C-alpha cells in the first residue's frame, strides 16, 4: 500500500512512513525510505541518513538513492560515505547517486583523492559508464 500511495505525496501519511522505518520488515523499511525520499523534505534528512546505516544492504541502498532528492551538504556527505559501504551494490548506488547530485562531482573528486581505493574505483566506474552512455 505504501508503494502505491507514496508517489502521490500525501502529507497525512508521513507519520506512517516514519513509523515504518522502525519495522522489522526490510521491505517495509525500503518502501518508507522511498516514500520519504519522494516527499523530499529536508526535515526527513536525518531519518534517511540513519537508514543509510541500516543493517540490511537493500535498505541502505534505497536510503542513499532517496537522499539524492535532498541535496544538502549533510546528505551529500552521507552518500559519499556510502561509497565505502561493505556491500558493492550500496557502493555502486552511492557513487551513481553522488555523481548525479548537484555539486556531486566535487564530492567524487574528494573520493578520488582519498585513501579508500574501493570507493574511488566504484566512482570511476560510474563515471566511465556515464561517459560511455553519453557518447
C-alpha positions in Angstrom: 0.0 0.0 0.0 2.8 2.4 0.9 4.4 1.9 -2.5 1.2 2.7 -4.2 0.4 5.9 -2.3 3.9 7.3 -1.9 4.0 8.7 -5.4 1.1 11.0 -4.6 2.9 12.7 -1.7 0.0 12.6 0.7 1.4 14.5 3.7 -1.1 12.8 6.1 0.8 9.5 5.6 4.2 10.9 6.6 3.8 9.7 10.2 3.1 6.2 8.9 6.3 6.3 6.8 8.3 7.4 9.8 6.9 4.6 11.9 7.6 2.1 9.1 11.3 3.0 9.3 11.4 1.1 12.6 9.7 -2.0 11.2 11.3 -5.4 11.4 10.4 -5.9 7.7 13.2 -4.8 5.4 10.7 -4.4 2.5 8.5 -2.1 4.6 11.6 0.0 5.6 12.6 0.3 1.9 9.0 1.4 0.9 9.0 4.0 3.7 12.5 5.2 2.8 11.5 5.6 -0.9 8.3 7.4 0.2 10.2 9.9 2.4 12.7 10.4 -0.4 9.9 11.2 -2.9 8.5 13.7 -0.5 12.0 15.3 -0.5 11.5 17.4 2.7 14.8 18.4 4.4 13.1 17.7 7.8 13.4 13.9 6.9 17.0 14.1 6.0 18.2 12.7 9.3 15.9 9.7 9.1 17.2 8.9 5.6 20.8 9.3 6.8 20.1 6.9 9.6 18.5 4.5 7.1 21.7 4.7 5.1 23.3 2.8 8.0 20.6 0.1 8.3 21.6 -3.5 8.9 20.2 -4.6 5.6 22.1 -3.5 2.5 18.9 -3.1 0.4 17.6 -0.5 2.9 21.0 1.3 2.9 20.9 1.3 -0.9 17.4 2.7 -1.1 18.3 5.4 1.5 21.3 6.5 -0.5 19.1 6.9 -3.6 16.4 8.7 -1.6 19.0 11.2 -0.2 19.7 12.3 -3.8 16.4 14.3 -3.6 17.6 16.3 -0.6 20.9 17.7 -1.9 22.2 19.3 1.3 25.8 19.1 2.5 24.8 16.5 5.2 23.0 14.3 2.7 25.9 14.5 0.2 28.3 13.6 3.0 26.2 10.6 3.8 26.1 9.5 0.2 29.8 10.0 -0.2 30.4 7.9 2.9 28.2 5.2 1.5 30.7 4.7 -1.3 32.7 2.9 1.4 29.9 0.5 2.3 30.9 -3.2 2.7 28.3 -4.2 0.0 29.2 -3.5 -3.6 25.7 -2.6 -4.6 25.4 0.1 -2.0 28.8 1.5 -3.0 27.7 1.5 -6.6 24.3 3.2 -5.9 26.0 5.7 -3.7 28.6 6.6 -6.4 25.9 6.8 -9.1 23.7 8.9 -6.8 26.6 11.2 -5.9 27.6 11.8 -9.5 24.0 12.8 -10.4 23.6 15.2 -7.4 24.2 18.9 -7.9 27.8 19.5 -6.9 28.3 15.8 -6.6 31.3 15.8 -8.8 33.2 17.9 -6.2 32.5 15.1 -3.6 33.5 12.5 -6.2 36.8 14.3 -6.6 37.4 14.1 -2.9 36.8 10.3 -3.1 39.4 10.0 -5.9 42.0 11.8 -3.8 41.1 9.8 -0.6 42.5 6.7 0.9 39.8 4.2 0.0 40.7 2.6 -3.3 37.5 0.7 -3.5 35.3 3.8 -3.2 37.5 5.5 -5.8 37.1 2.5 -8.1 33.4 2.5 -7.9 33.1 6.2 -8.6 35.5 5.9 -11.6 33.3 3.0 -12.9 30.2 5.1 -12.6 31.8 8.0 -14.4 33.1 5.7 -17.1 29.6 4.1 -17.6 28.1 7.6 -17.6 30.5 8.8 -20.3 30.1 5.6 -22.3 26.3 6.1 -22.3 26.5 9.8 -23.3 28.8 9.1 -26.2 
